[in-house]
Amino acid sequence: MINLQVRGENGTIEAHAKHGVVWGPELAVLDQSVFPMLGHLLPYADTVFNHRQVSTLLEEVPRLPEGVLTNEFARELMELGQVVLDGQGLYLWFLGD
C-alpha cells in the first residue's frame, strides 16, 4: 500500500489521504516517458515531489489508464497536490511499504 501525505519543510504532516493505493501491475508497468512522475514510484520506498514536480504530476492523473488508481485516491491526490501548490515549503510524499 502506498499512502499520501503533504509535509512541510521540517517534516510536519500538514495533510494526508484517507485512502491509499495498492501497488499492482497497473502502476508497475506505467510508461515513464508518458507518465514521468507516477512512473517513478516504488512500492518499497518513499517518493517526494516538490512544488514544481506536483504541477506535472497533476497533469498526469486525468490521463491515466482506467484502473491504475481508484477514484477515491485520484481525487485525494488532486486535492493534496493543490494543497502543495497553494502553500509554501510543502512537499507531496508517497509513502511506500
C-alpha positions in Angstrom: 0.0 0.0 0.0 1.3 3.4 -0.9 -0.1 6.3 1.2 0.0 10.0 0.5 0.9 13.0 2.8 1.7 16.7 2.5 4.6 17.6 4.7 6.3 20.9 5.5 10.0 21.6 5.2 10.6 20.5 8.7 8.8 17.2 8.2 5.5 18.0 9.9 2.5 16.3 8.4 0.1 19.0 7.1 -2.5 16.8 5.5 -2.9 13.2 4.5 -5.1 11.0 2.3 -7.6 8.7 3.8 -7.2 6.2 1.0 -4.0 4.5 -0.2 -3.2 2.8 -3.5 -2.3 -0.8 -3.8 0.9 -1.4 -5.7 -0.1 -3.6 -8.6 0.8 -4.4 -12.2 -1.1 -1.3 -13.4 1.4 1.0 -11.6 4.4 -1.2 -12.2 4.1 -1.0 -16.0 3.4 2.7 -16.4 5.5 4.1 -19.3 7.9 6.5 -17.7 8.1 8.5 -20.9 4.4 9.1 -20.8 4.0 9.4 -17.0 7.3 10.7 -15.8 6.1 11.4 -12.2 3.9 8.4 -11.4 6.1 6.1 -13.5 8.9 6.6 -10.9 7.0 5.5 -7.8 8.4 2.5 -6.0 6.3 0.1 -3.8 9.0 -0.1 -1.1 10.4 3.4 -0.9 9.1 6.9 -0.3 8.9 9.4 -3.2 8.8 13.1 -2.6 7.6 15.7 -5.1 8.3 19.5 -4.7 6.0 22.3 -5.9 7.2 22.3 -9.5 7.0 18.5 -9.8 3.5 18.4 -8.4 2.3 20.5 -11.3 3.5 17.9 -13.7 2.1 15.1 -11.5 -1.4 16.6 -11.5 -1.4 16.8 -15.3 -0.7 13.1 -15.5 -3.6 12.0 -13.3 -6.5 12.6 -15.7 -4.6 10.8 -18.5 -4.0 7.6 -16.5 -5.5 4.4 -17.9 -8.6 3.1 -16.1 -7.8 1.0 -13.0 -4.3 2.4 -12.2 -5.7 4.5 -9.3 -9.0 4.2 -7.5 -11.4 7.2 -7.9 -11.0 8.0 -4.2 -7.2 8.0 -4.3 -7.1 10.0 -7.6 -9.5 12.6 -6.0 -7.4 12.9 -2.8 -4.2 13.1 -4.9 -5.6 16.0 -6.8 -6.7 17.7 -3.6 -3.5 17.2 -1.7 -1.5 18.3 -4.8 -3.4 21.5 -4.8 -2.6 22.0 -1.1 1.1 21.8 -2.1 0.6 24.3 -4.9 -1.3 26.7 -2.8 1.2 26.6 0.1 4.8 27.4 0.7 7.5 25.0 1.6 5.2 21.9 1.2 6.0 18.6 -0.4 3.8 15.7 -1.6 5.0 12.4 -0.1 4.1 9.0 -1.5 4.9 6.6 1.4 5.7 3.0 0.3 5.5 -0.1 2.5 
